[in-house]
């Protein structure tokens, strides 16, 4: 996302997943921009340019990440001084995932997502992300889901390596996964494909789906897995993470 001067708030979207996204007032980036402008008494205009590289309605929080990026970017662009505005409650008003995306570091969340706690220190590892080409709105998954969420997990302060991380997470689950598969059966196909990859330490669905991830020892192994799994109708990405601290 980039920002340039403009007399009013405007949004331009391009990239491989631009089609189908709202470009007006309903877009989460525009909502974030208007929310910040209102909070500070209208700081001015801006042209926001978003290159959309992640599939939407995919369980990756991409819209929330865009909103968080817009808040950070506009705070700098409008030269708002520290202490002028608290971005965290603004983020929470935009959606449950936006506070974590605003902070942009590994976190444990509670409440609706606005209460952020520190996650264990993460080791180096690789991820392979695969989406079967189906948009799965979060609202639809929650509407079909019934039951209780798992209790909060007890986690160590850190993991020495990717294998230890995977072994710990293997005892946990994504409570929405079974329901999501009933709505989008290709999720099961993706999970099976990831689990069958050499070096895959753990395969799970992300968020409310339909994207799934495979955890690997390093970025190179994850990249090779993504290359092998790739299909014309699937979106695949493999690599590592940039370690960020609070």
Rosetta blueprint (number, residue, H / E / L):
1 X L
2 X E
3 X E
4 X E
5 X L
6 X L
7 X L
8 X L
9 X E
10 X E
11 X E
12 X E
13 X E
14 X E
15 X L
16 X L
17 X L
18 X L
19 X L
20 X L
21 X L
22 X L
23 X L
24 X L
25 X L
26 X L
27 X L
28 X H
29 X H
30 X H
31 X H
32 X H
33 X H
34 X H
35 X H
36 X H
37 X H
38 X H
39 X H
40 X L
41 X L
42 X L
43 X L
44 X L
45 X L
46 X E
47 X E
48 X E
49 X E
50 X E
51 X E
52 X L
53 X L
54 X L
55 X L
56 X L
57 X L
58 X L
59 X L
60 X L
61 X L
62 X H
63 X H
64 X H
65 X H
66 X H
67 X H
68 X H
69 X H
70 X H
71 X H
72 X H
73 X H
74 X H
75 X H
76 X H
77 X H
78 X L
79 X L
80 X L
81 X L
82 X L
83 X L
84 X L
85 X L
86 X L
87 X H
88 X H
89 X H
90 X H
91 X H
92 X H
93 X H
94 X H
95 X L
96 X L
97 X L
98 X H
99 X H
100 X H
101 X H
102 X H
103 X H
104 X L
105 X L
106 X L
107 X E
108 X E
109 X E
110 X E
111 X L
112 X L
113 X L
114 X L
115 X E
116 X E
117 X E
118 X E
119 X L
120 X L
121 X E
122 X L
123 X L
124 X L
125 X L
126 X E
127 X E
128 X E
129 X E
130 X E
131 X E
132 X L
133 X L
134 X L
135 X L
136 X L
137 X L
138 X H
139 X H
140 X H
141 X H
142 X H
143 X H
144 X H
145 X L
146 X L
147 X L
148 X L
149 X L
150 X L
151 X L
152 X L
153 X L
154 X L
155 X L
156 X L
157 X L
158 X E
159 X L
160 X L
161 X L
162 X H
163 X H
164 X H
165 X H
166 X H
167 X H
168 X H
169 X H
170 X L
171 X L
172 X L
173 X L
174 X L
175 X L
176 X L
177 X H
178 X H
179 X H
180 X H
181 X H
182 X H
183 X H
184 X L
185 X L
186 X H
187 X H
188 X H
189 X H
190 X H
191 X H
192 X H
193 X H
194 X H
195 X H
196 X L
197 X L
198 X L
199 X L
200 X L
201 X L
202 X E
203 X E
204 X E
205 X E
206 X L
207 X L
208 X L
209 X L
210 X L
211 X L
212 X E
213 X E
214 X E
215 X E
216 X E
217 X L
218 X L
219 X H
220 X H
221 X H
222 X H
223 X H
224 X H
225 X H
226 X H
227 X H
228 X H
229 X H
230 X L
231 X L
232 X L
233 X L
234 X L
235 X E
236 X E
237 X E
238 X E
239 X E
240 X E
241 X L
242 X L
243 X L
244 X L
245 X L
246 X L
